[in-house]
Amino acid sequence: MPINLKRLTPKELDDLTRQIEAHKSERRSSHLGVVRAKAEAMARAAGLTLTEVFPQAGTKRRGAAVAPKYRNPADHSQTWSGRGRQPRWFKAALR
């Protein structure tokens, strides 16, 4: 049954969008489960595990820790590497 989008109100379109996104998420999860099961079966048939086949799977890449370049003169436990947002104490010191 086709939906006539031109007849829907903005609220109805928003509701439809939310329903579509929820359904899309469910379908993706289901599809990932099927693909993962197939990959596990193939790895198991070869006498391996998925972590042996894909050692980086499941780990998030993070940049290497950077040594701090700046230290709060009032509280030496507060440091900043110079990357990312400037801490409040650093902004205050600049003023």
Phi and psi restraints in degrees (range 20) as a CNS / XPLOR table:
assign (resid 1 and name C) (resid 2 and name N)
       (resid 2 and name CA) (resid 2 and name C) 1.0 -71.1 20.0 2
assign (resid 2 and name N) (resid 2 and name CA)
       (resid 2 and name C) (resid 3 and name N) 1.0 148.2 20.0 2
assign (resid 2 and name C) (resid 3 and name N)
       (resid 3 and name CA) (resid 3 and name C) 1.0 -102.8 20.0 2
assign (resid 3 and name N) (resid 3 and name CA)
       (resid 3 and name C) (resid 4 and name N) 1.0 130.1 20.0 2
assign (resid 3 and name C) (resid 4 and name N)
       (resid 4 and name CA) (resid 4 and name C) 1.0 -85.6 20.0 2
assign (resid 4 and name N) (resid 4 and name CA)
       (resid 4 and name C) (resid 5 and name N) 1.0 99.4 20.0 2
assign (resid 4 and name C) (resid 5 and name N)
       (resid 5 and name CA) (resid 5 and name C) 1.0 -65.9 20.0 2
assign (resid 5 and name N) (resid 5 and name CA)
       (resid 5 and name C) (resid 6 and name N) 1.0 -26.5 20.0 2
assign (resid 5 and name C) (resid 6 and name N)
       (resid 6 and name CA) (resid 6 and name C) 1.0 -68.2 20.0 2
assign (resid 6 and name N) (resid 6 and name CA)
       (resid 6 and name C) (resid 7 and name N) 1.0 -21.2 20.0 2
assign (resid 6 and name C) (resid 7 and name N)
       (resid 7 and name CA) (resid 7 and name C) 1.0 -92.0 20.0 2
assign (resid 7 and name N) (resid 7 and name CA)
       (resid 7 and name C) (resid 8 and name N) 1.0 -8.3 20.0 2
assign (resid 7 and name C) (resid 8 and name N)
       (resid 8 and name CA) (resid 8 and name C) 1.0 -83.2 20.0 2
assign (resid 8 and name N) (resid 8 and name CA)
       (resid 8 and name C) (resid 9 and name N) 1.0 145.6 20.0 2
assign (resid 8 and name C) (resid 9 and name N)
       (resid 9 and name CA) (resid 9 and name C) 1.0 -78.6 20.0 2
assign (resid 9 and name N) (resid 9 and name CA)
       (resid 9 and name C) (resid 10 and name N) 1.0 163.9 20.0 2
assign (resid 9 and name C) (resid 10 and name N)
       (resid 10 and name CA) (resid 10 and name C) 1.0 -56.7 20.0 2
assign (resid 10 and name N) (resid 10 and name CA)
       (resid 10 and name C) (resid 11 and name N) 1.0 -38.3 20.0 2
assign (resid 10 and name C) (resid 11 and name N)
       (resid 11 and name CA) (resid 11 and name C) 1.0 -64.9 20.0 2
assign (resid 11 and name N) (resid 11 and name CA)
       (resid 11 and name C) (resid 12 and name N) 1.0 -42.2 20.0 2
assign (resid 11 and name C) (resid 12 and name N)
       (resid 12 and name CA) (resid 12 and name C) 1.0 -65.1 20.0 2
assign (resid 12 and name N) (resid 12 and name CA)
       (resid 12 and name C) (resid 13 and name N) 1.0 -37.2 20.0 2
assign (resid 12 and name C) (resid 13 and name N)
       (resid 13 and name CA) (resid 13 and name C) 1.0 -65.9 20.0 2
assign (resid 13 and name N) (resid 13 and name CA)
       (resid 13 and name C) (resid 14 and name N) 1.0 -40.1 20.0 2
assign (resid 13 and name C) (resid 14 and name N)
       (resid 14 and name CA) (resid 14 and name C) 1.0 -62.9 20.0 2
assign (resid 14 and name N) (resid 14 and name CA)
       (resid 14 and name C) (resid 15 and name N) 1.0 -43.2 20.0 2
assign (resid 14 and name C) (resid 15 and name N)
       (resid 15 and name CA) (resid 15 and name C) 1.0 -62.2 20.0 2
assign (resid 15 and name N) (resid 15 and name CA)
       (resid 15 and name C) (resid 16 and name N) 1.0 -43.1 20.0 2
assign (resid 15 and name C) (resid 16 and name N)
       (resid 16 and name CA) (resid 16 and name C) 1.0 -63.5 20.0 2
assign (resid 16 and name N) (resid 16 and name CA)
       (resid 16 and name C) (resid 17 and name N) 1.0 -40.8 20.0 2
assign (resid 16 and name C) (resid 17 and name N)
       (resid 17 and name CA) (resid 17 and name C) 1.0 -61.6 20.0 2
assign (resid 17 and name N) (resid 17 and name CA)
       (resid 17 and name C) (resid 18 and name N) 1.0 -44.1 20.0 2
assign (resid 17 and name C) (resid 18 and name N)
       (resid 18 and name CA) (resid 18 and name C) 1.0 -62.3 20.0 2
assign (resid 18 and name N) (resid 18 and name CA)
       (resid 18 and name C) (resid 19 and name N) 1.0 -41.5 20.0 2
assign (resid 18 and name C) (resid 19 and name N)
       (resid 19 and name CA) (resid 19 and name C) 1.0 -63.5 20.0 2
assign (resid 19 and name N) (resid 19 and name CA)
       (resid 19 and name C) (resid 20 and name N) 1.0 -41.6 20.0 2
assign (resid 19 and name C) (resid 20 and name N)
       (resid 20 and name CA) (resid 20 and name C) 1.0 -63.8 20.0 2
assign (resid 20 and name N) (resid 20 and name CA)
       (resid 20 and name C) (resid 21 and name N) 1.0 -45.5 20.0 2
assign (resid 20 and name C) (resid 21 and name N)
       (resid 21 and name CA) (resid 21 and name C) 1.0 -62.5 20.0 2
assign (resid 21 and name N) (resid 21 and name CA)
       (resid 21 and name C) (resid 22 and name N) 1.0 -40.4 20.0 2
assign (resid 21 and name C) (resid 22 and name N)
       (resid 22 and name CA) (resid 22 and name C) 1.0 -65.0 20.0 2
assign (resid 22 and name N) (resid 22 and name CA)
       (resid 22 and name C) (resid 23 and name N) 1.0 -43.8 20.0 2
assign (resid 22 and name C) (resid 23 and name N)
       (resid 23 and name CA) (resid 23 and name C) 1.0 -65.5 20.0 2
assign (resid 23 and name N) (resid 23 and name CA)
       (resid 23 and name C) (resid 24 and name N) 1.0 -40.6 20.0 2
assign (resid 23 and name C) (resid 24 and name N)
       (resid 24 and name CA) (resid 24 and name C) 1.0 -62.1 20.0 2
assign (resid 24 and name N) (resid 24 and name CA)
       (resid 24 and name C) (resid 25 and name N) 1.0 -42.0 20.0 2
assign (resid 24 and name C) (resid 25 and name N)
       (resid 25 and name CA) (resid 25 and name C) 1.0 -63.8 20.0 2
assign (resid 25 and name N) (resid 25 and name CA)
       (resid 25 and name C) (resid 26 and name N) 1.0 -43.4 20.0 2
assign (resid 25 and name C) (resid 26 and name N)
       (resid 26 and name CA) (resid 26 and name C) 1.0 -62.2 20.0 2
assign (resid 26 and name N) (resid 26 and name CA)
       (resid 26 and name C) (resid 27 and name N) 1.0 -44.0 20.0 2
assign (resid 26 and name C) (resid 27 and name N)
       (resid 27 and name CA) (resid 27 and name C) 1.0 -64.9 20.0 2
assign (resid 27 and name N) (resid 27 and name CA)
       (resid 27 and name C) (resid 28 and name N) 1.0 -39.5 20.0 2
assign (resid 27 and name C) (resid 28 and name N)
       (resid 28 and name CA) (resid 28 and name C) 1.0 -64.0 20.0 2
assign (resid 28 and name N) (resid 28 and name CA)
       (resid 28 and name C) (resid 29 and name N) 1.0 -44.4 20.0 2
assign (resid 28 and name C) (resid 29 and name N)
       (resid 29 and name CA) (resid 29 and name C) 1.0 -61.2 20.0 2
assign (resid 29 and name N) (resid 29 and name CA)
       (resid 29 and name C) (resid 30 and name N) 1.0 -43.4 20.0 2
assign (resid 29 and name C) (resid 30 and name N)
       (resid 30 and name CA) (resid 30 and name C) 1.0 -62.7 20.0 2
assign (resid 30 and name N) (resid 30 and name CA)
       (resid 30 and name C) (resid 31 and name N) 1.0 -45.2 20.0 2
assign (resid 30 and name C) (resid 31 and name N)
       (resid 31 and name CA) (resid 31 and name C) 1.0 -63.8 20.0 2
assign (resid 31 and name N) (resid 31 and name CA)
       (resid 31 and name C) (resid 32 and name N) 1.0 -42.7 20.0 2
assign (resid 31 and name C) (resid 32 and name N)
       (resid 32 and name CA) (resid 32 and name C) 1.0 -60.6 20.0 2
assign (resid 32 and name N) (resid 32 and name CA)
       (resid 32 and name C) (resid 33 and name N) 1.0 -38.8 20.0 2
assign (resid 32 and name C) (resid 33 and name N)
       (resid 33 and name CA) (resid 33 and name C) 1.0 -62.1 20.0 2
assign (resid 33 and name N) (resid 33 and name CA)
       (resid 33 and name C) (resid 34 and name N) 1.0 -42.2 20.0 2
assign (resid 33 and name C) (resid 34 and name N)
       (resid 34 and name CA) (resid 34 and name C) 1.0 -65.0 20.0 2
assign (resid 34 and name N) (resid 34 and name CA)
       (resid 34 and name C) (resid 35 and name N) 1.0 -46.2 20.0 2
assign (resid 34 and name C) (resid 35 and name N)
       (resid 35 and name CA) (resid 35 and name C) 1.0 -64.6 20.0 2
assign (resid 35 and name N) (resid 35 and name CA)
       (resid 35 and name C) (resid 36 and name N) 1.0 -41.8 20.0 2
assign (resid 35 and name C) (resid 36 and name N)
       (resid 36 and name CA) (resid 36 and name C) 1.0 -62.6 20.0 2
assign (resid 36 and name N) (resid 36 and name CA)
       (resid 36 and name C) (resid 37 and name N) 1.0 -41.6 20.0 2
assign (resid 36 and name C) (resid 37 and name N)
       (resid 37 and name CA) (resid 37 and name C) 1.0 -62.2 20.0 2
assign (resid 37 and name N) (resid 37 and name CA)
       (resid 37 and name C) (resid 38 and name N) 1.0 -41.0 20.0 2
assign (resid 37 and name C) (resid 38 and name N)
       (resid 38 and name CA) (resid 38 and name C) 1.0 -65.2 20.0 2
assign (resid 38 and name N) (resid 38 and name CA)
       (resid 38 and name C) (resid 39 and name N) 1.0 -42.4 20.0 2
assign (resid 38 and name C) (resid 39 and name N)
       (resid 39 and name CA) (resid 39 and name C) 1.0 -65.3 20.0 2
assign (resid 39 and name N) (resid 39 and name CA)
       (resid 39 and name C) (resid 40 and name N) 1.0 -41.4 20.0 2
assign (resid 39 and name C) (resid 40 and name N)
       (resid 40 and name CA) (resid 40 and name C) 1.0 -63.0 20.0 2
assign (resid 40 and name N) (resid 40 and name CA)
       (resid 40 and name C) (resid 41 and name N) 1.0 -40.4 20.0 2
assign (resid 40 and name C) (resid 41 and name N)
       (resid 41 and name CA) (resid 41 and name C) 1.0 -63.8 20.0 2
assign (resid 41 and name N) (resid 41 and name CA)
       (resid 41 and name C) (resid 42 and name N) 1.0 -42.0 20.0 2
assign (resid 41 and name C) (resid 42 and name N)
       (resid 42 and name CA) (resid 42 and name C) 1.0 -65.9 20.0 2
assign (resid 42 and name N) (resid 42 and name CA)
       (resid 42 and name C) (resid 43 and name N) 1.0 -41.6 20.0 2
assign (resid 42 and name C) (resid 43 and name N)
       (resid 43 and name CA) (resid 43 and name C) 1.0 -65.5 20.0 2
assign (resid 43 and name N) (resid 43 and name CA)
       (resid 43 and name C) (resid 44 and name N) 1.0 -44.8 20.0 2
assign (resid 43 and name C) (resid 44 and name N)
       (resid 44 and name CA) (resid 44 and name C) 1.0 -60.3 20.0 2
assign (resid 44 and name N) (resid 44 and name CA)
       (resid 44 and name C) (resid 45 and name N) 1.0 -39.8 20.0 2
assign (resid 44 and name C) (resid 45 and name N)
       (resid 45 and name CA) (resid 45 and name C) 1.0 -63.7 20.0 2
assign (resid 45 and name N) (resid 45 and name CA)
       (resid 45 and name C) (resid 46 and name N) 1.0 -28.1 20.0 2
assign (resid 45 and name C) (resid 46 and name N)
       (resid 46 and name CA) (resid 46 and name C) 1.0 -91.5 20.0 2
assign (resid 46 and name N) (resid 46 and name CA)
       (resid 46 and name C) (resid 47 and name N) 1.0 1.9 20.0 2
assign (resid 46 and name C) (resid 47 and name N)
       (resid 47 and name CA) (resid 47 and name C) 1.0 78.9 20.0 2
assign (resid 47 and name N) (resid 47 and name CA)
       (resid 47 and name C) (resid 48 and name N) 1.0 26.4 20.0 2
assign (resid 47 and name C) (resid 48 and name N)
       (resid 48 and name CA) (resid 48 and name C) 1.0 -124.9 20.0 2
assign (resid 48 and name N) (resid 48 and name CA)
       (resid 48 and name C) (resid 49 and name N) 1.0 172.0 20.0 2
assign (resid 48 and name C) (resid 49 and name N)
       (resid 49 and name CA) (resid 49 and name C) 1.0 -114.0 20.0 2
assign (resid 49 and name N) (resid 49 and name CA)
       (resid 49 and name C) (resid 50 and name N) 1.0 164.4 20.0 2
assign (resid 49 and name C) (resid 50 and name N)
       (resid 50 and name CA) (resid 50 and name C) 1.0 -63.9 20.0 2
assign (resid 50 and name N) (resid 50 and name CA)
       (resid 50 and name C) (resid 51 and name N) 1.0 -34.1 20.0 2
assign (resid 50 and name C) (resid 51 and name N)
       (resid 51 and name CA) (resid 51 and name C) 1.0 -70.0 20.0 2
assign (resid 51 and name N) (resid 51 and name CA)
       (resid 51 and name C) (resid 52 and name N) 1.0 -26.5 20.0 2
assign (resid 51 and name C) (resid 52 and name N)
       (resid 52 and name CA) (resid 52 and name C) 1.0 -73.5 20.0 2
assign (resid 52 and name N) (resid 52 and name CA)
       (resid 52 and name C) (resid 53 and name N) 1.0 -37.5 20.0 2
assign (resid 52 and name C) (resid 53 and name N)
       (resid 53 and name CA) (resid 53 and name C) 1.0 -74.5 20.0 2
assign (resid 53 and name N) (resid 53 and name CA)
       (resid 53 and name C) (resid 54 and name N) 1.0 -42.8 20.0 2
assign (resid 53 and name C) (resid 54 and name N)
       (resid 54 and name CA) (resid 54 and name C) 1.0 -123.3 20.0 2
assign (resid 54 and name N) (resid 54 and name CA)
       (resid 54 and name C) (resid 55 and name N) 1.0 80.3 20.0 2
assign (resid 54 and name C) (resid 55 and name N)
       (resid 55 and name CA) (resid 55 and name C) 1.0 -63.1 20.0 2
assign (resid 55 and name N) (resid 55 and name CA)
       (resid 55 and name C) (resid 56 and name N) 1.0 -27.1 20.0 2
assign (resid 55 and name C) (resid 56 and name N)
       (resid 56 and name CA) (resid 56 and name C) 1.0 -85.9 20.0 2
assign (resid 56 and name N) (resid 56 and name CA)
       (resid 56 and name C) (resid 57 and name N) 1.0 -7.2 20.0 2
assign (resid 56 and name C) (resid 57 and name N)
       (resid 57 and name CA) (resid 57 and name C) 1.0 -63.8 20.0 2
assign (resid 57 and name N) (resid 57 and name CA)
       (resid 57 and name C) (resid 58 and name N) 1.0 134.5 20.0 2
assign (resid 57 and name C) (resid 58 and name N)
       (resid 58 and name CA) (resid 58 and name C) 1.0 87.2 20.0 2
assign (resid 58 and name N) (resid 58 and name CA)
       (resid 58 and name C) (resid 59 and name N) 1.0 -8.2 20.0 2
assign (resid 58 and name C) (resid 59 and name N)
       (resid 59 and name CA) (resid 59 and name C) 1.0 -104.0 20.0 2
assign (resid 59 and name N) (resid 59 and name CA)
       (resid 59 and name C) (resid 60 and name N) 1.0 139.4 20.0 2
assign (resid 59 and name C) (resid 60 and name N)
       (resid 60 and name CA) (resid 60 and name C) 1.0 -92.6 20.0 2
assign (resid 60 and name N) (resid 60 and name CA)
       (resid 60 and name C) (resid 61 and name N) 1.0 136.1 20.0 2
assign (resid 60 and name C) (resid 61 and name N)
       (resid 61 and name CA) (resid 61 and name C) 1.0 -78.0 20.0 2
assign (resid 61 and name N) (resid 61 and name CA)
       (resid 61 and name C) (resid 62 and name N) 1.0 131.5 20.0 2
assign (resid 61 and name C) (resid 62 and name N)
       (resid 62 and name CA) (resid 62 and name C) 1.0 -131.3 20.0 2
assign (resid 62 and name N) (resid 62 and name CA)
       (resid 62 and name C) (resid 63 and name N) 1.0 148.5 20.0 2
assign (resid 62 and name C) (resid 63 and name N)
       (resid 63 and name CA) (resid 63 and name C) 1.0 -68.1 20.0 2
assign (resid 63 and name N) (resid 63 and name CA)
       (resid 63 and name C) (resid 64 and name N) 1.0 160.2 20.0 2
assign (resid 63 and name C) (resid 64 and name N)
       (resid 64 and name CA) (resid 64 and name C) 1.0 -66.9 20.0 2
assign (resid 64 and name N) (resid 64 and name CA)
       (resid 64 and name C) (resid 65 and name N) 1.0 146.6 20.0 2
assign (resid 64 and name C) (resid 65 and name N)
       (resid 65 and name CA) (resid 65 and name C) 1.0 -63.8 20.0 2
assign (resid 65 and name N) (resid 65 and name CA)
       (resid 65 and name C) (resid 66 and name N) 1.0 137.3 20.0 2
assign (resid 65 and name C) (resid 66 and name N)
       (resid 66 and name CA) (resid 66 and name C) 1.0 -108.5 20.0 2
assign (resid 66 and name N) (resid 66 and name CA)
       (resid 66 and name C) (resid 67 and name N) 1.0 135.3 20.0 2
assign (resid 66 and name C) (resid 67 and name N)
       (resid 67 and name CA) (resid 67 and name C) 1.0 -65.6 20.0 2
assign (resid 67 and name N) (resid 67 and name CA)
       (resid 67 and name C) (resid 68 and name N) 1.0 142.6 20.0 2
assign (resid 67 and name C) (resid 68 and name N)
       (resid 68 and name CA) (resid 68 and name C) 1.0 -67.4 20.0 2
assign (resid 68 and name N) (resid 68 and name CA)
       (resid 68 and name C) (resid 69 and name N) 1.0 140.3 20.0 2
assign (resid 68 and name C) (resid 69 and name N)
       (resid 69 and name CA) (resid 69 and name C) 1.0 -102.8 20.0 2
assign (resid 69 and name N) (resid 69 and name CA)
       (resid 69 and name C) (resid 70 and name N) 1.0 -24.3 20.0 2
assign (resid 69 and name C) (resid 70 and name N)
       (resid 70 and name CA) (resid 70 and name C) 1.0 -125.2 20.0 2
assign (resid 70 and name N) (resid 70 and name CA)
       (resid 70 and name C) (resid 71 and name N) 1.0 143.6 20.0 2
assign (resid 70 and name C) (resid 71 and name N)
       (resid 71 and name CA) (resid 71 and name C) 1.0 -131.4 20.0 2
assign (resid 71 and name N) (resid 71 and name CA)
       (resid 71 and name C) (resid 72 and name N) 1.0 138.0 20.0 2
assign (resid 71 and name C) (resid 72 and name N)
       (resid 72 and name CA) (resid 72 and name C) 1.0 -68.7 20.0 2
assign (resid 72 and name N) (resid 72 and name CA)
       (resid 72 and name C) (resid 73 and name N) 1.0 121.1 20.0 2
assign (resid 72 and name C) (resid 73 and name N)
       (resid 73 and name CA) (resid 73 and name C) 1.0 -64.5 20.0 2
assign (resid 73 and name N) (resid 73 and name CA)
       (resid 73 and name C) (resid 74 and name N) 1.0 -27.7 20.0 2
assign (resid 73 and name C) (resid 74 and name N)
       (resid 74 and name CA) (resid 74 and name C) 1.0 -81.2 20.0 2
assign (resid 74 and name N) (resid 74 and name CA)
       (resid 74 and name C) (resid 75 and name N) 1.0 -28.1 20.0 2
assign (resid 74 and name C) (resid 75 and name N)
       (resid 75 and name CA) (resid 75 and name C) 1.0 -143.3 20.0 2
assign (resid 75 and name N) (resid 75 and name CA)
       (resid 75 and name C) (resid 76 and name N) 1.0 99.4 20.0 2
assign (resid 75 and name C) (resid 76 and name N)
       (resid 76 and name CA) (resid 76 and name C) 1.0 -65.9 20.0 2
assign (resid 76 and name N) (resid 76 and name CA)
       (resid 76 and name C) (resid 77 and name N) 1.0 -10.0 20.0 2
assign (resid 76 and name C) (resid 77 and name N)
       (resid 77 and name CA) (resid 77 and name C) 1.0 -77.9 20.0 2
assign (resid 77 and name N) (resid 77 and name CA)
       (resid 77 and name C) (resid 78 and name N) 1.0 -16.3 20.0 2
assign (resid 77 and name C) (resid 78 and name N)
       (resid 78 and name CA) (resid 78 and name C) 1.0 -93.4 20.0 2
assign (resid 78 and name N) (resid 78 and name CA)
       (resid 78 and name C) (resid 79 and name N) 1.0 119.5 20.0 2
assign (resid 78 and name C) (resid 79 and name N)
       (resid 79 and name CA) (resid 79 and name C) 1.0 -129.9 20.0 2
assign (resid 79 and name N) (resid 79 and name CA)
       (resid 79 and name C) (resid 80 and name N) 1.0 165.7 20.0 2
assign (resid 79 and name C) (resid 80 and name N)
       (resid 80 and name CA) (resid 80 and name C) 1.0 -145.8 20.0 2
assign (resid 80 and name N) (resid 80 and name CA)
       (resid 80 and name C) (resid 81 and name N) 1.0 136.4 20.0 2
assign (resid 80 and name C) (resid 81 and name N)
       (resid 81 and name CA) (resid 81 and name C) 1.0 -82.1 20.0 2
assign (resid 81 and name N) (resid 81 and name CA)
       (resid 81 and name C) (resid 82 and name N) 1.0 -13.4 20.0 2
assign (resid 81 and name C) (resid 82 and name N)
       (resid 82 and name CA) (resid 82 and name C) 1.0 95.8 20.0 2
assign (resid 82 and name N) (resid 82 and name CA)
       (resid 82 and name C) (resid 83 and name N) 1.0 -0.1 20.0 2
assign (resid 82 and name C) (resid 83 and name N)
       (resid 83 and name CA) (resid 83 and name C) 1.0 -110.8 20.0 2
assign (resid 83 and name N) (resid 83 and name CA)
       (resid 83 and name C) (resid 84 and name N) 1.0 149.3 20.0 2
assign (resid 83 and name C) (resid 84 and name N)
       (resid 84 and name CA) (resid 84 and name C) 1.0 79.3 20.0 2
assign (resid 84 and name N) (resid 84 and name CA)
       (resid 84 and name C) (resid 85 and name N) 1.0 -166.2 20.0 2
assign (resid 84 and name C) (resid 85 and name N)
       (resid 85 and name CA) (resid 85 and name C) 1.0 -66.7 20.0 2
assign (resid 85 and name N) (resid 85 and name CA)
       (resid 85 and name C) (resid 86 and name N) 1.0 145.5 20.0 2
assign (resid 85 and name C) (resid 86 and name N)
       (resid 86 and name CA) (resid 86 and name C) 1.0 -74.6 20.0 2
assign (resid 86 and name N) (resid 86 and name CA)
       (resid 86 and name C) (resid 87 and name N) 1.0 133.5 20.0 2
assign (resid 86 and name C) (resid 87 and name N)
       (resid 87 and name CA) (resid 87 and name C) 1.0 -66.7 20.0 2
assign (resid 87 and name N) (resid 87 and name CA)
       (resid 87 and name C) (resid 88 and name N) 1.0 157.5 20.0 2
assign (resid 87 and name C) (resid 88 and name N)
       (resid 88 and name CA) (resid 88 and name C) 1.0 -58.2 20.0 2
assign (resid 88 and name N) (resid 88 and name CA)
       (resid 88 and name C) (resid 89 and name N) 1.0 -41.9 20.0 2
assign (resid 88 and name C) (resid 89 and name N)
       (resid 89 and name CA) (resid 89 and name C) 1.0 -63.7 20.0 2
assign (resid 89 and name N) (resid 89 and name CA)
       (resid 89 and name C) (resid 90 and name N) 1.0 -31.5 20.0 2
assign (resid 89 and name C) (resid 90 and name N)
       (resid 90 and name CA) (resid 90 and name C) 1.0 -72.0 20.0 2
assign (resid 90 and name N) (resid 90 and name CA)
       (resid 90 and name C) (resid 91 and name N) 1.0 -43.7 20.0 2
assign (resid 90 and name C) (resid 91 and name N)
       (resid 91 and name CA) (resid 91 and name C) 1.0 -61.0 20.0 2
assign (resid 91 and name N) (resid 91 and name CA)
       (resid 91 and name C) (resid 92 and name N) 1.0 -41.4 20.0 2
assign (resid 91 and name C) (resid 92 and name N)
       (resid 92 and name CA) (resid 92 and name C) 1.0 -64.2 20.0 2
assign (resid 92 and name N) (resid 92 and name CA)
       (resid 92 and name C) (resid 93 and name N) 1.0 -39.9 20.0 2
assign (resid 92 and name C) (resid 93 and name N)
       (resid 93 and name CA) (resid 93 and name C) 1.0 -65.7 20.0 2
assign (resid 93 and name N) (resid 93 and name CA)
       (resid 93 and name C) (resid 94 and name N) 1.0 -34.7 20.0 2
assign (resid 93 and name C) (resid 94 and name N)
       (resid 94 and name CA) (resid 94 and name C) 1.0 -67.5 20.0 2
assign (resid 94 and name N) (resid 94 and name CA)
       (resid 94 and name C) (resid 95 and name N) 1.0 -35.3 20.0 2
